[in-house]
């Protein structure tokens, strides 16, 4: 179940006592996280900064990451459009989210070089321990010096595309230091203090309840940090957590796509507080940023506005407002996996639920809508595997059930039933990549369709899988499919595969995809 902690939103604030008065004017730090290409809202963020500048000259704008990907406007431009908007807003500092890497390392580095802000990250290095970005930056606001320390989630390795971080021989050439992330952040905070920082603020893309190195544990294991502005989990947070010595540290997060605007204030007496300002339709917008956005959207509309199909029913990824595709079957997942299976000419179509990023409303379907659903520019691949390998991959997707899990596998041409009444015995390595399955299994039964008949999937039989390159050949979805044999098929883009299928259907009807087709069933 998605955890959202909301203690105070809007004008409510958490207060910590700090040590350094700011003089005659307060210091205000506006922050966000996980914007994921919600491009129109940047104009409000910029206007908020402009309003506050009438009250104090000491205003900073920062991000906790995951801004370059999440919708067609990011994917089609490989993140370039988002960087243009952020430069128009004039950010001061940012750290890197796992989805900044979705276009590959060279593009990630290019985007960060184009961003006119300090990019900070203390736990992303090559295997020679060389930092790719500076661990922190110092900014002066009148008599006050603030340090911004950056940290990326070690889960980046598995939640982006693992092969991006490897050489041609499959050897890791980059690391996110899952074994010593907290020590690196502590070291950066200590060094910043020695260089004169009065306040240390961590721009964290760790997440508050991540499996590895989360932001709550960061606070509990460190000292000398005044606030952690967190991202990755899409939660709305305004908390205070005791650190290693019992001092209270702010932990704040704005949700996703500018659900709220974060405002951290250090008042003239040195007291630090946070408020989360609700995003409302009537908020002012910065006309300068609006013009930049309008130009980008006009260019995008030429590419994305083309009608490519029609659906009589909504094709959804949600259930009761939650991301059902990460823990159960939906009609959109059925359509996508059908498209991939047909495109690859495979026995089974397969994809991970985390790869489905949007849904499609009833009515005409545009190219942009399809792109926003699968925005990662994958190609269609085909693998040959044993039934045992396939059953193991299903176990990986069920490991967190009933919690959301991006590795949860959606299927076509087969069906499976599972239970959560036994514990998952899936084993992952330090990079969260698949190692094996122990004694307990959650898959109760798995069957493949052959000429209209359902037959059990046999561990020693051989099957073909069709799907996106992310999970079939790039070790995505925890690398559960990494040891399977690739066989030849046409490597068309995954978006093109869906366009071809929509053209084949002519119209998506309720008879075809009006509801999920019971391909994935919980027996509990």
ZAMARGU-4260 file (C-alpha; in steps of 0.2 Angstrom, whole numbers, plus 5000, padded with zeros to 4 digits):
<rodrens>
0) 5000/5000/5000 | 5007/5017/4996 | 5012/5026/5011 | 5008/5045/5012 | 5013/5054/5027
5) 5005/5071/5029 | 5007/5080/5045 | 5006/5098/5039 | 5002/5105/5022 | 5000/5123/5016
10) 5004/5135/5030 | 5007/5122/5044 | 5026/5120/5048 | 5038/5109/5057 | 5051/5119/5067
15) 5069/5115/5071 | 5080/5126/5081 | 5096/5131/5071 | 5111/5140/5076 | 5115/5155/5064
20) 5104/5170/5063 | 5101/5176/5045 | 5102/5195/5048 | 5087/5206/5043 | 5079/5194/5030
25) 5075/5176/5030 | 5082/5163/5019 | 5069/5153/5008 | 5073/5137/4999 | 5060/5132/4987
30) 5061/5113/4983 | 5052/5099/4973 | 5055/5081/4969 | 5049/5069/4956 | 5041/5081/4944
35) 5042/5069/4930 | 5039/5081/4916 | 5024/5090/4923 | 5030/5104/4912 | 5016/5117/4914
40) 5018/5118/4933 | 5036/5125/4932 | 5028/5142/4928 | 5019/5142/4945 | 5035/5137/4954
45) 5045/5151/4946 | 5031/5164/4950 | 5031/5158/4968 | 5050/5161/4969 | 5047/5179/4961
50) 5034/5183/4974 | 5045/5178/4989 | 5059/5189/4982 | 5048/5204/4986 | 5050/5198/5004
55) 5068/5193/5005 | 5083/5193/4992 | 5089/5176/4999 | 5079/5163/4989 | 5085/5147/4981
60) 5077/5134/4970 | 5082/5116/4971 | 5077/5099/4966 | 5078/5081/4973 | 5078/5073/4956
65) 5068/5063/4943 | 5063/5078/4932 | 5069/5072/4914 | 5058/5058/4911 | 5039/5053/4914
70) 5030/5059/4899 | 5032/5061/4880 | 5038/5079/4881 | 5053/5072/4890 | 5056/5056/4881
75) 5054/5063/4863 | 5068/5076/4867 | 5078/5064/4878 | 5076/5076/4892 | 5082/5091/4883
80) 5065/5100/4884 | 5064/5099/4903 | 5082/5106/4905 | 5077/5121/4894 | 5062/5124/4906
85) 5072/5122/4922 | 5085/5134/4915 | 5071/5146/4912 | 5066/5144/4930 | 5084/5146/4936
90) 5088/5132/4948 | 5102/5134/4960 | 5105/5116/4964 | 5099/5098/4960 | 5103/5080/4963
95) 5100/5066/4951 | 5086/5054/4952 | 5086/5036/4945 | 5076/5041/4930 | 5089/5054/4924
100) 5098/5039/4918 | 5084/5032/4907 | 5092/5039/4891 | 5109/5031/4895 | 5125/5038/4903
105) 5131/5049/4889 | 5114/5058/4888 | 5113/5059/4907 | 5130/5068/4908 | 5125/5079/4893
110) 5109/5084/4901 | 5118/5088/4918 | 5131/5099/4909 | 5117/5109/4900 | 5108/5112/4917
115) 5113/5129/4923 | 5113/5123/4942 | 5125/5115/4953 | 5123/5096/4951 | 5127/5087/4967
120) 5129/5069/4971 | 5141/5061/4984 | 5138/5042/4980 | 5139/5040/4961 | 5157/5036/4956
125) 5166/5025/4944 | 5174/5009/4950 | 5190/5019/4953 | 5180/5029/4966 | 5180/5045/4956
130) 5165/5056/4958 | 5155/5060/4943 | 5148/5076/4951 | 5153/5086/4966 | 5147/5080/4983
135) 5140/5096/4988 | 5139/5115/4985 | 5140/5130/4996 | 5128/5145/4994 | 5129/5161/5004
140) 5114/5171/5009 | 5119/5187/5018 | 5128/5181/5033 | 5122/5163/5031 | 5131/5149/5021
145) 5120/5134/5016 | 5127/5118/5010 | 5117/5107/4998 | 5123/5089/4998 | 5117/5077/4985
150) 5113/5058/4986 | 5105/5046/4973 | 5097/5030/4977 | 5108/5014/4976 | 5092/5006/4968
155) 5096/5017/4952 | 5107/5002/4946 | 5092/4990/4945 | 5077/5003/4943 | 5085/5011/4928
160) 5093/5000/4915 | 5107/4990/4923 | 5117/4987/4907 | 5120/5006/4906 | 5131/5005/4921
165) 5142/4990/4913 | 5155/4988/4900 | 5153/4977/4884 | 5158/4962/4895 | 5145/4965/4908
170) 5157/4972/4921 | 5150/4986/4932 | 5160/5002/4928 | 5149/5013/4940 | 5143/5012/4957
175) 5130/5020/4969 | 5139/5014/4985 | 5125/5003/4992 | 5137/4998/5006 | 5142/5015/5012
180) 5130/5028/5006 | 5127/5035/5023 | 5145/5036/5027 | 5148/5046/5011 | 5134/5058/5015
185) 5141/5060/5033 | 5158/5064/5025 | 5151/5077/5013 | 5141/5085/5027 | 5156/5086/5039
190) 5167/5093/5025 | 5154/5106/5021 | 5154/5111/5039 | 5173/5112/5039 | 5171/5124/5024
195) 5160/5136/5034 | 5142/5129/5031 | 5130/5135/5044 | 5116/5123/5038 | 5118/5107/5029
200) 5103/5102/5018 | 5103/5085/5009 | 5095/5084/4992 | 5090/5066/4993 | 5084/5054/4980
205) 5083/5039/4992 | 5065/5038/4997 | 5058/5036/5014 | 5054/5018/5014 | 5065/5011/5000
210) 5073/4994/5002 | 5091/5001/5002 | 5097/5016/5011 | 5081/5026/5014 | 5080/5044/5020
215) 5073/5039/5037 | 5088/5028/5040 | 5100/5041/5034 | 5094/5053/5047 | 5095/5040/5061
220) 5113/5036/5056 | 5120/5053/5054 | 5123/5070/5063 | 5126/5088/5057 | 5112/5087/5044
225) 5098/5100/5047 | 5085/5094/5034 | 5083/5081/5021 | 5073/5086/5006 | 5068/5069/4999
230) 5062/5061/4982 | 5060/5044/4974 | 5044/5037/4983 | 5032/5051/4977 | 5026/5053/4995
235) 5020/5069/5003 | 5031/5072/5019 | 5033/5085/5032 | 5041/5076/5047 | 5055/5077/5060
240) 5066/5062/5063 | 5078/5061/5078 | 5096/5059/5071 | 5110/5048/5079 | 5112/5059/5094
245) 5093/5063/5096 | 5093/5080/5088 | 5077/5083/5076 | 5080/5083/5058 | 5067/5089/5045
250) 5062/5076/5032 | 5051/5084/5018 | 5045/5078/5001 | 5032/5086/4989 | 5024/5071/4982
255) 5025/5070/4963 | 5022/5081/4948 | 5021/5097/4959 | 5007/5090/4970 | 5014/5103/4982
260) 5027/5116/4982 | 5040/5114/4996 | 5046/5130/5005 | 5060/5129/5018 | 5063/5144/5028
265) 5077/5149/5039 | 5070/5164/5049 | 5080/5179/5055 | 5082/5171/5072 | 5090/5155/5064
270) 5074/5144/5066 | 5071/5132/5052 | 5053/5127/5046 | 5045/5119/5031 | 5028/5121/5023
275) 5020/5112/5009 | 5010/5124/4998 | 4996/5115/4989 | 4996/5117/4970 | 4980/5126/4965
280) 4973/5131/4948 | 4972/5149/4952 | 4991/5151/4957 | 5001/5164/4947 | 5012/5159/4933
285) 5028/5167/4927 | 5025/5173/4910 | 5043/5172/4905 | 5043/5153/4909 | 5026/5151/4901
290) 5033/5157/4884 | 5047/5144/4885 | 5035/5131/4889 | 5023/5136/4875 | 5036/5135/4862
295) 5041/5118/4867 | 5023/5112/4868 | 5020/5119/4850 | 5035/5109/4843 | 5029/5093/4853
300) 5011/5095/4847 | 5017/5093/4829 | 5024/5076/4833 | 5012/5069/4846 | 4995/5076/4840
305) 4993/5063/4826 | 4978/5052/4829 | 4984/5033/4828 | 4968/5024/4834 | 4952/5024/4844
310) 4946/5016/4860 | 4928/5014/4866 | 4934/5011/4883 | 4947/5018/4895 | 4963/5009/4895
315) 4969/5010/4913 | 4984/5007/4924 | 4975/5011/4940 | 4963/5004/4952 | 4956/5015/4966
320) 4969/5028/4962 | 4984/5016/4965 | 4996/5009/4952 | 4987/4993/4949 | 4999/4988/4935
325) 5013/4985/4949 | 5003/4972/4958 | 4989/4966/4947 | 4982/4965/4929 | 4974/4979/4919
330) 4966/4980/4902 | 4980/4992/4896 | 4993/4979/4902 | 4984/4966/4892 | 4983/4976/4876
335) 5002/4981/4877 | 5008/4963/4880 | 4997/4957/4866 | 5005/4970/4855 | 5023/4964/4860
340) 5019/4946/4858 | 5012/4948/4840 | 5027/4960/4836 | 5040/4947/4841 | 5031/4932/4835
345) 5033/4924/4852 | 5023/4911/4862 | 5021/4924/4876 | 5021/4942/4878 | 5028/4950/4894
350) 5032/4966/4902 | 5035/4973/4919 | 5021/4984/4927 | 5033/4998/4931 | 5036/5001/4913
355) 5018/5007/4911 | 5018/5025/4915 | 5001/5032/4910 | 4984/5027/4903 | 4973/5031/4888
360) 4956/5039/4890 | 4941/5033/4879 | 4940/5042/4862 | 4953/5045/4849 | 4971/5039/4853
365) 4985/5051/4849 | 5003/5046/4846 | 5008/5056/4861 | 4996/5046/4872 | 5004/5030/4867
370) 5022/5037/4870 | 5017/5043/4887 | 5012/5026/4892 | 5028/5018/4887 | 5041/5032/4886
375) 5057/5024/4887 | 5062/5021/4869 | 5063/5002/4870 | 5064/4990/4856 | 5055/4973/4854
380) 5066/4958/4857 | 5063/4939/4858 | 5070/4927/4870 | 5070/4908/4872 | 5069/4901/4889
385) 5064/4886/4899 | 5048/4885/4909 | 5059/4885/4925 | 5067/4902/4920 | 5049/4909/4916
390) 5043/4903/4933 | 5057/4911/4942 | 5054/4927/4933 | 5036/4927/4939 | 5042/4924/4957
395) 5053/4940/4956 | 5038/4950/4951 | 5028/4943/4965 | 5041/4946/4979 | 5033/4961/4986
400) 5015/4957/4983 | 5003/4964/4988 | 5014/4980/4989 | 5017/4989/4973 | 5032/4982/4963
405) 5038/4988/4946 | 5045/4971/4943 | 5027/4963/4943 | 5025/4954/4926 | 5010/4957/4915
410) 5008/4943/4902 | 5000/4938/4885 | 4997/4921/4878 | 4998/4913/4896 | 4990/4915/4913
415) 4996/4912/4931 | 4989/4910/4948 | 4998/4915/4964 | 4996/4916/4983 | 5003/4928/4996
420) 5001/4916/5010 | 5019/4909/5009 | 5034/4921/5010 | 5044/4925/4995 | 5061/4917/4994
425) 5067/4927/4980 | 5086/4931/4982 | 5094/4947/4975 | 5112/4953/4975 | 5118/4970/4982
430) 5113/4978/4966 | 5096/4971/4968 | 5098/4959/4953 | 5091/4941/4953 | 5101/4927/4961
435) 5088/4913/4963 | 5073/4907/4972 | 5073/4897/4988 | 5061/4884/4995 | 5045/4893/4995
440) 5036/4899/4979 | 5021/4910/4977 | 5016/4904/4959 | 5002/4891/4962 | 5000/4887/4943
445) 5005/4894/4926 | 4998/4889/4909 | 5001/4893/4891 | 4988/4894/4878 | 4990/4882/4863
450) 4977/4882/4849 | 4963/4888/4861 | 4968/4875/4875 | 4977/4879/4891 | 4992/4868/4895
455) 5003/4868/4911 | 5020/4877/4909 | 5032/4863/4911 | 5049/4867/4919 | 5059/4858/4906
460) 5050/4864/4891 | 5056/4878/4880 | 5045/4894/4876 | 5048/4910/4867 | 5045/4927/4875
465) 5042/4944/4866 | 5044/4961/4875 | 5054/4976/4878 | 5073/4977/4877 | 5073/4984/4895
470) 5068/4967/4903 | 5073/4955/4890 | 5091/4961/4886 | 5095/4975/4898 | 5093/4966/4915
475) 5078/4977/4919 | 5065/4970/4931 | 5079/4965/4943 | 5087/4955/4929 | 5076/4940/4931
480) 5077/4936/4912 | 5096/4940/4910 | 5101/4922/4907 | 5089/4918/4893 | 5095/4916/4875
485) 5090/4929/4863 | 5084/4924/4846 | 5081/4934/4830 | 5066/4945/4828 | 5063/4962/4820
490) 5069/4975/4832 | 5055/4988/4830 | 5052/5001/4843 | 5040/4997/4857 | 5029/5012/4853
495) 5028/5006/4834 | 5023/4989/4840 | 5008/4996/4849 | 5004/5007/4834 | 5004/4992/4823
500) 4993/4983/4834 | 4981/4997/4835 | 4980/4998/4817 | 4977/4979/4816 | 4962/4981/4829
505) 4955/4996/4820 | 4945/5001/4836 | 4948/4995/4854 | 4931/4988/4860 | 4924/4983/4876
510) 4922/4965/4870 | 4941/4965/4867 | 4948/4975/4882 | 4933/4980/4892 | 4941/4972/4908
515) 4956/4963/4913 | 4956/4945/4906 | 4961/4935/4921 | 4978/4932/4915 | 4985/4935/4933
520) 4974/4929/4947 | 4977/4929/4966 | 4971/4913/4974 | 4970/4920/4992
</rodrens>
